[in-house]
Amino acid sequence: MESWVNALNDVRNDCAHHSRIWNKNLVNSPGIPKGTTFAEFQHLRGRHAKGAAPTQELYGALVVMAFLIKQFHRTRNGTSE
């Protein structure tokens, strides 16, 4: 969870300071819990043809952000979609 917050913080700072975020590797990439049961993260375990892990790119941070928003929305509304 700490790596998720650090990755999202880096993306936020890059956006706030008008830095380039596309095609840039994240300094603090979000970690994927080992043995996770979350289907949302399974596709992040491989590597791209160019050699970088998906979690090292903006896409990994966006997946984490979408997951957290989904969890917050589910908890806040009391539903289990």
N, C-alpha and C positions, 0 to 999 in steps of 0.2 A: 504494500500500500504506500509505503514511503517513496518508492521509486515512481509510482504513479503521480503522486503530488509533485515531486521534483520535475518530472517530465512535463506535466501540465503547466507548472510555473515557468519553465523555460520557454514553452511555446507562447504563453501569455506575454512574457517579457519581450520576446522577439517581435510579436505583433505590436505591442505598445511602443516599441522603439523603432518601428518601421524597418525591421531587419527582414532579410529574405528567409522564408521558411520552406519554400518548395525546393525539392531536390537538395536538401541539407540534412546531414545526419544530426540526430539529437545528441547533445552532450550527455544528458541523463536519460537514457532510454528506459521506458517502463518495463519492469520485469513481469514475467508471466508465472503465476504460482505453479509449482510442480504438482502434477497429479490433479490438476484442476478439473472440475466437472462443468465449468462454464463453457458452453459450446461456442460462445462469441470469440474465444481466444485460441481455439484449436488451429485455425489457419495461420496464426502468427508464429507457429513453431518452425516453419521451414525457412529457406533462404531464397532470395530472388536470383535470377540469372546473373545479375551484376555482382553478387556476392554479399550484399548487405542483408542483415536480418530485417524483416518488416518492422520490428519494434524499434529499430534505430532510426526510422524515418518518421515523418509527420503522421503517416497513416496509423502507426502504432499508438500514438498519443490520441488520435481521433477515435480509435476503437475504444480506448480506455474511457475517454470522455463520454462517448455514447453509452457505454455500459453503466457508468456512474449515474448519468442522467436517467436512464431506464430504471435503475434500482431506486433512485430517489423518488421518481414519479410513482413507482409501484408502492413504495412505503408510505408516501404522503397521501395517496388516494385510497389506501387500504385494499388494493386489488392485487391479484396475482396473475397478471396477464402473461 
